[in-house]
Structures are given as C-alpha cells and as structure tokens.
Amino acid sequence: MKNKLKKLYQDTVKNTEASLKYMAKYGIKPEGQVELFRSPETRAKSVDTIPYKFKESQVVVYETNEFSAQCPFSGLPDYGTLRIEYIPGSRYLELKSLKYYLISWRNIGLSQEEITATIFADLLKFLKDPKYLIIETHYNVRGGINTTCKIDSREQRKK
C-alpha cells in the first residue's frame, strides 16, 4: 500500500507540473495557492450498461448537482450540475457504476470544457449506439461568471 501511495503522489506531482508548464506556454500563470491534482487518465475507465430490450424510444435523463473536479489553474474545486440525456440504442447506463465514474473526477484537474468533452466521449463509448446523447455541465459561479458547456451528438453529426 505504501508503494502504491508513493506512486500516486509522484504521478500527481508530475501531472500538476505538466499542467503548469502547459499553461505557461500560453502565458497563463496560476493565481493563489497551487494544489496538486490528478491526471484525467486516473478517472474510472468504465460504466456498466444493461441491455435495453424495448421497442419504444425512451428519453433517459440523469442529473446530479454533486459533480466536482479541480480547476487546473488553481487546484480549487469546481462544483456544478451535470446533466446526461439520451435515448438508448441497445444499452442503458447502470446508475451505481455511473455514480462511481462521476466521483472519480473529484481530484482531476482539467478545464470545464475538456471535462465535458471527455465525459461525452466516454459515455458515447459505453452506450455504444444511443439514438442521441447530450452532456451538459453547469458550473457554479466563479469570479462572477457562470459556465455552461454542452455537447449534443445530433449537432456533431451535422459537421
């Protein structure tokens, strides 16, 4: 266990340093106290799915106001509401493993836009063939600015 924790710490420091270097390349300097955060690669890699056996199309919506990750610029927590909407193709998401997947983001440092895009790509992969999928994040006010990010698979098909 001690070696596992040591490696996790080393990986976290390495990821934080790489993020700071990436930001510096664009002239962005962290303000305030910099906290360590984990790489997006440490997120849960799967969500269990269940076969959808019905001929009727059903709109499924999951929403949680408990979503959080870390700001890669400050290490401060970013809290918000995550909304998932889709019509199942052959599968739908199992809720307990979805919750564990969402919790796995808690210590990851990534921009709000990148988080939304990564969750969209992950859930699209897990669901395999939804008729459509929308991922929407509404982050709590930071510096007087509300941030909402939204990806709709139907819009992606138009491109």
Backbone torsions as a table, in degrees:
resi	resn	phi	psi	omega
1	MET	NA	-40.0	-178.8
2	LYS	-61.0	-42.4	178.7
3	ASN	-66.3	-37.8	178.8
4	LYS	-63.5	-43.6	178.3
5	LEU	-66.1	-38.9	178.7
6	LYS	-62.6	-44.5	178.9
7	LYS	-64.6	-42.4	178.1
8	LEU	-59.2	-44.2	178.7
9	TYR	-62.4	-46.7	-179.9
10	GLN	-61.2	-43.5	178.9
11	ASP	-64.4	-37.9	179.8
12	THR	-66.2	-43.7	177.7
13	VAL	-62.9	-44.9	180.0
14	LYS	-60.4	-43.7	179.5
15	ASN	-64.9	-42.9	179.9
16	THR	-63.6	-43.5	178.2
17	GLU	-62.4	-42.7	179.3
18	ALA	-63.4	-39.3	178.8
19	SER	-66.0	-42.0	178.6
20	LEU	-64.1	-38.6	177.6
21	LYS	-65.1	-43.2	178.6
22	TYR	-60.4	-45.5	-179.9
23	MET	-64.3	-40.9	-179.1
24	ALA	-61.4	-31.9	178.3
25	LYS	-58.9	-28.1	180.0
26	TYR	-104.5	12.9	177.3
27	GLY	77.3	16.3	-178.6
28	ILE	-96.9	123.5	179.1
29	LYS	-112.7	135.4	177.4
30	PRO	-65.4	146.0	177.8
31	GLU	-112.0	148.0	178.4
32	GLY	75.6	-153.6	-176.9
33	GLN	-85.6	130.6	177.9
34	VAL	-89.8	128.1	177.6
35	GLU	-106.9	156.4	176.3
36	LEU	-76.7	145.1	174.5
37	PHE	-144.1	157.8	-174.0
38	ARG	-89.9	162.2	179.0
39	SER	-75.2	150.4	175.1
40	PRO	-60.7	-20.7	178.5
41	GLU	-66.5	-15.2	-179.1
42	THR	-86.9	-3.4	179.8
43	ARG	-66.3	161.3	175.5
44	ALA	-58.0	139.7	-173.7
45	LYS	-95.8	-0.5	-179.9
46	SER	-155.4	159.3	169.2
47	VAL	-131.2	130.0	178.5
48	ASP	-65.8	147.3	176.7
49	THR	-127.4	159.6	-178.1
50	ILE	-125.3	139.5	179.0
51	PRO	-60.0	135.5	175.2
52	TYR	-97.9	112.6	-169.6
53	LYS	-104.5	11.0	-173.1
54	PHE	-104.2	148.8	179.5
55	LYS	-80.8	-23.5	-179.5
56	GLU	-72.8	138.8	172.5
57	SER	-78.6	133.7	-177.5
58	GLN	-129.8	127.5	175.8
59	VAL	-82.1	124.8	179.1
60	VAL	-111.4	130.5	179.5
61	VAL	-128.7	126.9	172.3
62	TYR	-117.2	136.8	178.8
63	GLU	-142.6	134.6	175.7
64	THR	-136.5	138.5	175.2
65	ASN	-99.7	15.5	-178.6
66	GLU	-105.5	12.2	-178.2
67	PHE	-73.6	137.0	175.1
68	SER	-150.7	150.9	173.0
69	ALA	-145.5	-168.6	179.7
70	GLN	-119.0	142.0	175.2
71	CYS	-69.0	125.6	-178.5
72	PRO	-73.5	-10.4	-179.6
73	PHE	-90.0	-28.3	-176.0
74	SER	-127.3	-18.4	-173.8
75	GLY	80.1	-2.6	179.1
76	LEU	-73.7	153.5	-179.9
77	PRO	-71.0	140.9	171.1
78	ASP	-108.2	113.7	178.8
79	TYR	-103.8	149.3	177.4
80	GLY	-173.4	-176.7	177.4
81	THR	-104.9	132.4	176.3
82	LEU	-111.9	129.6	179.1
83	ARG	-121.6	128.9	177.9
84	ILE	-119.0	125.3	178.0
85	GLU	-132.0	134.8	177.8
86	TYR	-161.2	162.4	167.2
87	ILE	-109.9	120.2	-177.9
88	PRO	-62.2	144.7	167.1
89	GLY	-91.7	-100.4	-179.6
90	SER	-92.7	-10.5	-175.0
91	ARG	-143.1	157.0	170.0
92	TYR	-131.1	163.0	-173.8
93	LEU	-80.8	139.3	175.2
94	GLU	-86.5	128.5	-168.1
95	LEU	-67.0	-40.6	-178.2
96	LYS	-62.6	-46.5	-179.6
97	SER	-70.3	-29.2	174.1
98	LEU	-62.9	-43.7	179.3
99	LYS	-61.2	-43.5	177.9
100	TYR	-63.9	-37.7	176.3
101	TYR	-61.1	-47.7	-178.5
102	LEU	-64.8	-39.8	178.4
103	ILE	-64.2	-29.9	-177.5
104	SER	-64.5	-14.9	178.0
105	TRP	-80.2	-13.3	-169.1
106	ARG	-51.9	-39.4	-176.5
107	ASN	-108.6	17.5	-178.6
108	ILE	-94.8	133.7	178.4
109	GLY	-100.9	111.1	-177.9
110	LEU	-158.2	151.9	179.9
111	SER	-65.7	156.8	-179.1
112	GLN	-59.6	-39.7	179.9
113	GLU	-66.8	-41.2	179.8
114	GLU	-67.5	-37.6	178.0
115	ILE	-62.3	-47.3	-179.6
116	THR	-59.4	-45.4	-179.4
117	ALA	-65.6	-37.9	-179.3
118	THR	-69.9	-42.9	177.9
119	ILE	-62.3	-42.1	177.8
120	PHE	-57.4	-50.6	-178.3
121	ALA	-62.4	-41.9	179.6
122	ASP	-63.0	-50.2	-176.3
123	LEU	-67.5	-34.5	175.5
124	LEU	-61.4	-41.1	177.8
125	LYS	-66.1	-44.2	-178.4
126	PHE	-65.4	-41.4	-178.1
127	LEU	-75.4	-24.1	178.9
128	LYS	71.9	-55.0	-172.2
129	ASP	-145.7	50.1	178.4
130	PRO	-65.6	151.6	177.0
131	LYS	-66.8	-33.8	167.2
132	TYR	-160.4	162.5	178.7
133	LEU	-144.6	131.2	174.6
134	ILE	-124.1	129.4	172.4
135	ILE	-116.8	126.8	-179.1
136	GLU	-133.7	129.6	176.6
137	THR	-118.6	134.5	176.0
138	HIS	-121.0	106.0	-177.7
139	TYR	-88.5	147.5	177.1
140	ASN	-61.1	154.3	-177.9
141	VAL	-56.7	132.4	175.4
142	ARG	-132.4	118.2	-180.0
143	GLY	63.2	29.7	178.4
144	GLY	81.3	6.8	-177.9
145	ILE	-117.9	125.6	171.5
146	ASN	-83.7	138.3	177.1
147	THR	-121.2	126.7	173.7
148	THR	-125.6	129.9	176.7
149	CYS	-121.1	138.3	-176.7
150	LYS	-145.2	132.9	173.2
151	ILE	-127.5	127.7	-179.2
152	ASP	-120.6	120.4	-177.6
153	SER	-58.7	-28.5	-180.0
154	ARG	-67.5	-33.9	176.6
155	GLU	-70.7	-34.0	179.9
156	GLN	-67.1	-33.2	-179.7
157	ARG	-68.0	-23.6	-178.4
158	LYS	-73.5	-19.7	-173.8
159	LYS	-81.2	NA	NA
